[in-house]
Amino acid sequence: MRKKNDNNLHDAMQDMLKEFKLKPHLDETRVKMLWEKLMGKTISTYTSNVAVRKNVLYLTILSAPLKHELSYSKDKIISLINDEMGEAYIKEVVIR
């Protein structure tokens, strides 16, 4: 007799992400996709690179005034992204 599968689809997907160690890559891709949505088209136009390594968000900004302005908004950027992700994923923001 076969066991009844008690996992729902969400739990099964979470287990698969853990098993194959795909969650960090998926989270990084989600942050990259969220950047334009959260910051707007103008800021994303001046952003040449968005990367996440070990829960640190690295941003490469092409405009010096925008880089200076965003450096004052690091806490807001962290809270916006973490709220959208549903977890405390980003711990720090580095602007280059």
C-alpha positions in Angstrom: 0.0 0.0 0.0 1.3 3.4 -1.0 1.7 6.3 1.5 -0.6 9.3 1.0 1.3 12.4 0.0 0.6 15.0 2.7 2.6 17.8 1.2 0.9 20.5 -0.8 2.5 22.0 -3.9 4.0 25.0 -2.1 5.7 22.8 0.5 6.9 20.4 -2.3 8.4 23.3 -4.2 10.2 24.7 -1.1 11.6 21.2 -0.4 12.9 21.0 -4.0 14.5 24.4 -3.8 16.3 23.4 -0.6 17.3 20.0 -2.0 18.9 21.3 -5.2 20.2 24.5 -3.5 18.4 26.7 -6.0 16.9 29.2 -3.5 19.8 31.7 -3.5 19.8 31.9 -7.3 16.0 32.3 -7.3 16.1 35.0 -4.7 18.9 36.9 -6.6 16.8 36.8 -9.8 13.7 38.0 -7.9 15.7 41.0 -6.5 16.9 41.9 -10.0 13.4 41.8 -11.3 12.1 43.8 -8.4 14.6 46.6 -8.8 12.9 48.4 -11.7 9.4 47.8 -10.2 10.4 49.3 -6.8 12.8 52.1 -7.9 11.1 53.1 -11.1 12.2 53.3 -14.7 14.4 56.4 -14.3 16.6 54.9 -11.5 16.8 51.5 -13.2 17.9 53.3 -16.4 21.0 54.6 -14.6 21.7 51.2 -12.9 24.1 49.1 -14.9 24.4 46.1 -12.6 22.4 44.6 -9.7 24.0 41.7 -7.9 23.4 39.9 -4.6 26.1 38.0 -2.8 25.7 36.6 0.7 22.7 38.8 1.4 24.5 42.0 0.3 23.0 44.0 -2.6 25.6 45.4 -4.9 24.4 48.3 -7.2 26.5 49.9 -10.0 25.0 53.3 -10.6 26.1 55.4 -13.7 25.1 58.8 -12.4 27.2 60.4 -9.6 24.3 62.6 -8.2 22.0 59.5 -8.2 24.7 57.5 -6.5 25.0 60.1 -3.8 21.2 60.3 -3.4 20.8 56.5 -3.1 23.6 56.3 -0.5 21.3 58.2 1.8 18.4 55.8 1.1 20.1 52.5 1.8 17.8 51.7 4.7 14.7 52.4 2.6 16.0 50.3 -0.2 16.6 47.4 2.2 13.1 47.7 3.7 11.4 47.9 0.3 13.1 44.8 -1.1 12.7 42.8 2.1 9.0 43.7 2.3 8.5 42.6 -1.3 10.5 39.4 -0.7 8.6 38.6 2.4 11.7 37.9 4.5 14.8 39.7 5.8 16.9 38.7 2.7 19.0 41.9 2.1 21.2 42.9 5.0 23.3 45.6 3.4 23.5 47.7 0.3 26.8 48.6 -1.5 26.6 51.3 -4.1 29.5 51.5 -6.6 
